[in-house]
Amino acid sequence: MSRPRLFAVSRVIAAVILASAGSQALAQAQQSQGALSVEDRERQNHRPEYISVGSFLIDPEVSARIAYDDNIFASDTDKTSDVYFKLEPSVSVRSNFSRHFLGASARFTRSEYAETGSESVSEYAAKAIGRFDITRETSLEATAGLDRIAENRRNIDSLREADDRPVYDLSRFSLAARHRFNRARLSLTGEYRDYAYQDANLNGVLLPGKTRSFDLMLLRANAGYEMHGSTIFVIQGEIQRRRYDLRFDAPPINGIAPRDRSVDGKRIEVGIERDVTELLSGTLRIGYLDLDYLDPGVRDVGNFSYFANLDWRITPLTNLSLNAERRLDETVSINTAGNLRDEFRFGIVHEFLRPLIAYGDLRYAWISPVGDAIGSREFSGELGVRYHLNAMIELSAELGHSARRSSQQSLRFSRNTFLFGISARF
C-alpha cells in the first residue's frame, strides 16, 4: 500500500471524527435506549440475570458448534475439507463491590474433526483481574492469565505445514496504574508475556519449539488532556523488549543458520479522541515505530505508525465500526524477523425488531516481511446471525471466506467456512 494512500485514509478518518456539523440533531433524536450499542442492548435484553452468590455474580455458559471448512490446511494446491464439532464450556465471576473489583474467567474448548484427526485439539484459557481503587481518581489494576492456544492454519504466522495442529502456551501478567486530575488523565502499564511453543513435526522432521518461543516485556504510557467539550488530546509511548529462545550462537536447523529475531522497540503516537455526538466517536493517532534487532544481519525497522477507529450508531438498531492500524506480527520463518502489517477492518451489526441480530465483518491487510521474504495481501469476511430463543438459549449461524494473495505459491490460499451453533446460559 502506497504511503500517499495511507495518509489519504488517515485524513478521511480524521475528517469523520472531527466533523460534527449536522450531527447534533441526530443525537437529540436518538436518546436513552438508542444511545446503547446493539451489543450492549443485546446483553441487557436477551441475557439471563447473573447468579448472585454473596458479593459476587457468576455467569456460566455452554456453547456447541458444528462447522464445515473446505480448506482446513489453508493450502493452494491440496485442499482438504472436513466437518468439525466444537464444545466450549465457560464461566466468569465478578464482584459487585461498591469500590474495588475482583474478577475471574475460565474456558475450555474441544475441537473434534470428523476425518482429520491431526486437527482435533483441546484449548483452554484462565484469567484473573483485580482493581484497587485508592481514591476516586486513582487506581491500581493487576491481571494474570494462562492460555493454551491452537494455531489457525490460515494465519501467516502459523506453522501450516506441521503434521499436527501447532499448539503453544501463553502466560501473561500486567500491572497498571491510572490517575485522573481535572482535565488530564495518565496511565502507566507494564506487561510480561511468555510464548512457549510445543515441538512440531514437518513431514517427519522435528522442529523444536524453541525456534519460535520468546518472551515479551512491554511498558506503555498514555496521557490525555480534555481540550474542550468532548475532544481529548492524547499521546502514547511504548517500549518493548522481545527475546527469543533461539539466539546468535544457535546451531543450524535442517541445514539453515537461524536469525536471532530478538528486538528492542519503541513507538510514539499522538492524536485525538473525540465524541462527536453521543452516537459517533473515534480515535486517531499517528506516530513513529522504531525496531532495533540484535542480530546485525536483520534489517532494523523505522516507519510511520498509525491507529484509528470510528464507532457510529447510525440508528438505534444499526451500528458501524471502522478500524485501521499498523503493527508487527510474528513469523514462523527462522530467517525473517517479523511481518509488518497494515490492516483495515469494517464491521456492521443490525438488530431486527425481534430477538434477531445480523452482523458482518470485513478485513483487508497488506503484509511486508522484515527480511528476505515475499509480501502478501489478506482478505477475510464473515456474515452471521444470532437468534435468541429466550434469555437462556441462543442460536447462531455464520458464513465466512478468507484468502491470501502472493507471488509465492506456498503463501496463497482460499478458504470457505459455514457453522451453526447453540449456546446456553444459566
Residue pairs with C-beta under 8 A, 6 or more apart in sequence:
1 342
1 366
3 304
6 304
6 306
6 342
9 324
9 344
10 284
10 286
10 306
10 308
10 324
13 282
13 284
13 308
13 310
13 322
13 324
14 284
14 308
16 282
16 310
17 272
17 274
17 276
17 281
17 282
17 283
17 284
17 310
18 272
18 274
18 276
19 276
20 276
20 277
23 276
23 277
23 279
23 280
24 277
26 277
26 279
27 277
27 278
27 279
27 280
30 278
30 279
30 313
30 315
30 316
31 278
33 41
33 316
34 279
34 313
34 315
34 316
35 278
35 279
35 313
36 44
37 311
37 313
37 319
38 317
38 318
38 319
38 349
38 350
38 351
38 357
39 319
39 349
41 351
42 351
42 357
42 386
42 388
45 355
46 355
46 388
46 391
46 394
47 391
47 425
48 391
48 392
48 425
48 426
50 57
50 58
50 59
51 57
51 58
51 59
51 60
51 426
52 58
52 96
55 95
55 96
55 97
56 93
56 94
56 95
56 96
56 102
57 93
57 94
57 95
57 96
58 91
58 92
58 93
59 91
59 92
59 93
59 94
59 425
60 89
60 90
60 91
60 425
60 426
61 89
61 90
61 91
61 423
61 424
61 425
61 426
62 87
62 88
62 89
62 90
62 423
62 424
63 87
63 88
63 90
63 421
63 422
63 423
63 424
64 85
64 86
64 87
64 88
64 421
64 422
64 423
65 85
65 86
65 88
65 396
65 419
65 420
65 421
65 422
66 83
66 84
66 85
66 86
66 419
66 420
66 421
67 83
67 84
67 85
67 86
67 417
67 418
67 419
67 420
68 81
68 82
68 83
68 417
68 418
68 419
69 81
69 82
69 83
69 84
69 415
69 416
69 417
70 79
70 81
70 415
70 416
70 417
71 79
71 80
71 81
71 413
71 414
71 415
71 416
72 80
72 81
72 82
72 113
72 116
72 119
72 153
73 79
73 80
73 153
73 160
74 153
74 154
74 160
74 404
74 413
74 415
75 160
75 413
76 409
76 410
76 412
76 413
76 414
77 409
80 116
82 113
82 114
82 115
82 116
82 119
83 113
83 114
83 115
84 111
84 112
84 113
84 114
84 119
84 120
85 111
85 112
85 114
86 109
86 110
86 111
86 112
87 109
87 110
87 112
88 107
88 108
88 109
88 110
89 107
89 108
90 105
90 106
90 107
90 108
91 105
91 106
92 103
92 104
92 105
92 106
93 103
93 104
93 105
94 101
94 102
94 103
94 104
95 101
95 102
95 103
99 133
100 130
100 131
100 132
100 133
101 129
101 130
101 131
101 133
102 129
102 130
102 131
103 128
103 129
103 130
104 126
104 127
104 128
104 129
105 125
105 126
105 127
106 124
106 125
106 126
106 127
107 124
107 125
107 126
108 122
108 123
108 124
109 122
109 123
109 124
110 121
110 122
110 123
111 119
111 120
111 121
111 122
111 123
111 150
112 120
113 119
113 120
118 163
118 164
118 165
119 165
121 150
121 165
121 167
122 148
123 147
123 148
123 149
123 150
123 167
124 147
124 148
125 145
125 146
125 147
125 148
126 145
126 146
126 147
127 143
127 144
127 145
128 143
128 144
128 145
129 141
129 142
129 143
129 144
130 141
130 142
130 143
131 139
131 140
131 141
132 139
132 140
132 141
133 139
134 140
137 179
137 180
137 181
138 177
138 178
138 179
138 180
139 177
139 178
140 175
140 176
140 177
140 178
141 175
141 176
141 177
141 178
142 173
142 174
142 175
142 176
143 172
143 173
143 174
143 175
143 176
144 172
144 173
144 174
145 170
145 171
145 172
145 173
146 169
146 170
146 171
146 172
147 169
147 170
147 172
148 167
148 168
148 169
148 170
149 167
149 168
149 169
149 170
150 165
150 166
150 167
151 157
151 158
151 159
151 165
151 166
151 167
151 168
152 158
153 160
153 165
154 160
154 402
154 404
154 413
154 415
156 329
156 331
156 339
156 367
156 376
156 378
156 404
156 411
157 329
157 330
157 331
157 332
157 339
158 166
158 332
159 166
159 200
159 202
159 207
159 212
159 332
161 202
161 203
162 200
162 201
162 202
162 207
163 200
163 201
163 202
163 203
163 204
164 200
164 201
166 197
166 198
166 200
167 197
167 198
168 195
168 196
168 197
168 198
168 209
168 212
168 213
169 194
169 195
169 196
169 198
170 193
170 194
170 195
170 196
171 193
171 194
171 196
172 191
172 192
172 193
172 194
173 191
173 192
174 189
174 190
174 191
174 192
175 189
175 190
175 191
176 187
176 188
176 189
176 190
177 187
177 188
177 189
178 185
178 186
178 187
179 185
179 186
179 187
180 186
183 225
183 226
184 223
184 224
184 225
184 226
185 223
185 224
185 225
186 221
186 222
186 223
186 224
187 221
187 222
187 223
188 219
188 220
188 221
189 218
189 219
189 220
189 221
189 222
190 217
190 218
190 219
190 220
191 216
191 217
191 218
191 219
191 220
192 215
192 216
192 217
192 218
193 215
193 216
193 218
194 215
194 216
195 212
195 213
195 214
195 215
195 216
196 209
196 213
197 209
197 210
197 211
197 212
197 213
198 209
199 206
199 207
199 208
199 209
200 206
200 207
200 209
201 207
205 254
207 253
207 254
208 253
210 245
210 246
211 245
211 246
211 253
211 258
211 334
212 244
212 330
212 332
213 244
213 245
213 246
214 242
214 243
214 244
214 245
214 261
214 262
215 242
215 243
216 240
216 241
216 242
217 240
217 241
217 242
218 238
218 239
218 240
219 238
219 239
219 240
220 236
220 237
220 238
220 239
221 236
221 237
221 238
222 234
222 235
222 236
223 234
223 235
223 236
224 232
224 233
224 234
224 235
224 273
225 232
225 233
225 234
226 232
227 233
230 274
230 275
230 276
231 272
231 273
231 274
232 272
232 273
232 274
233 270
233 271
233 272
234 270
234 271
234 272
234 273
234 283
234 285
235 268
235 269
235 270
236 267
236 268
236 269
236 270
236 285
236 287
237 266
237 267
237 268
237 269
238 265
238 266
238 267
238 268
239 264
239 265
239 266
240 263
240 264
240 265
240 266
240 267
241 264
241 265
242 261
242 262
242 263
242 264
242 265
243 262
244 260
244 261
244 262
246 258
246 260
246 261
246 334
247 260
247 262
248 260
248 294
248 295
250 258
250 260
252 258
253 334
256 334
256 335
258 334
258 335
259 295
259 297
259 298
259 334
259 335
259 336
259 337
259 371
260 293
260 294
260 295
260 298
261 293
261 295
261 298
261 331
261 336
261 337
261 338
262 293
262 294
262 295
263 291
263 292
263 293
263 294
263 337
263 338
264 291
264 292
264 294
265 289
265 290
265 291
265 292
265 328
266 289
266 290
267 287
267 288
267 289
267 290
267 305
268 287
268 288
269 285
269 286
269 287
269 288
269 305
269 306
269 307
270 285
270 286
270 287
271 283
271 284
271 285
271 286
271 307
272 283
272 284
273 281
273 282
273 283
274 281
274 282
274 283
275 281
276 282
279 312
279 313
279 314
280 310
280 311
280 312
280 313
281 310
281 311
282 308
282 309
282 310
282 311
283 307
283 308
283 309
284 306
284 307
284 308
285 306
285 307
285 308
286 304
286 305
286 306
287 304
287 305
287 306
288 302
288 303
288 304
288 305
289 301
289 302
289 303
289 304
289 305
289 326
289 328
290 300
290 301
290 302
291 300
291 301
291 302
291 328
291 337
291 338
291 370
292 300
293 299
293 300
293 337
295 337
298 337
298 370
298 371
299 337
299 370
299 371
301 328
301 340
301 370
303 326
303 340
304 326
305 326
306 324
306 325
306 326
307 324
307 325
307 326
308 322
308 323
308 324
308 325
309 321
309 322
309 323
309 324
310 320
310 321
310 322
310 323
311 319
311 320
311 321
312 319
312 320
312 321
313 319
313 320
314 320
317 350
317 351
317 352
317 353
318 348
318 349
318 350
318 351
319 348
319 349
319 350
320 346
320 347
320 348
321 345
321 346
321 347
321 348
322 344
322 345
322 346
322 347
323 343
323 344
323 345
323 347
324 342
324 343
324 344
324 345
325 342
325 343
326 340
326 341
326 342
326 343
327 340
327 341
327 343
328 338
328 339
328 340
328 341
328 370
329 338
329 339
329 340
329 341
329 367
330 338
330 339
331 337
331 338
331 339
331 369
331 373
333 369
333 371
333 373
335 371
335 372
335 373
336 369
336 370
336 371
336 372
336 373
337 370
337 371
338 369
338 370
339 367
339 368
339 369
339 370
340 367
340 368
340 369
340 370
341 365
341 366
341 367
341 368
342 365
342 366
342 368
343 363
343 364
343 365
343 366
344 363
344 364
344 365
345 361
345 362
345 363
345 364
346 361
346 362
346 363
347 359
347 360
347 361
347 362
348 359
348 360
349 357
349 358
349 359
349 360
350 357
350 358
350 359
351 357
352 358
355 387
355 388
355 389
356 385
356 386
356 387
356 388
357 385
357 386
357 387
358 383
358 384
358 385
359 382
359 383
359 384
359 385
359 386
360 381
360 382
360 383
360 384
361 380
361 381
361 382
362 379
362 380
362 381
363 378
363 379
363 380
363 381
364 377
364 378
364 379
365 377
365 378
365 379
366 375
366 377
367 375
367 376
367 377
367 378
368 375
369 375
374 406
374 407
374 408
374 411
375 406
376 404
376 405
376 406
376 408
376 411
376 412
377 404
377 405
377 406
378 402
378 403
378 404
378 405
379 401
379 402
379 403
379 404
379 405
380 400
380 401
380 402
380 403
381 400
381 401
381 402
382 398
382 399
382 400
383 398
383 399
383 400
384 396
384 397
384 398
384 399
385 396
385 397
385 398
386 394
386 395
386 396
387 394
387 395
387 396
388 394
389 395
391 425
392 424
392 425
392 426
393 422
393 423
393 424
394 422
394 423
394 424
394 425
395 420
395 421
395 422
396 419
396 420
396 421
396 422
396 423
397 418
397 419
397 420
397 421
398 417
398 418
398 419
399 416
399 417
399 418
400 416
400 417
400 418
400 419
401 414
401 415
401 416
401 417
402 413
402 414
402 415
403 413
403 414
403 415
404 411
404 412
404 413
405 412
406 412
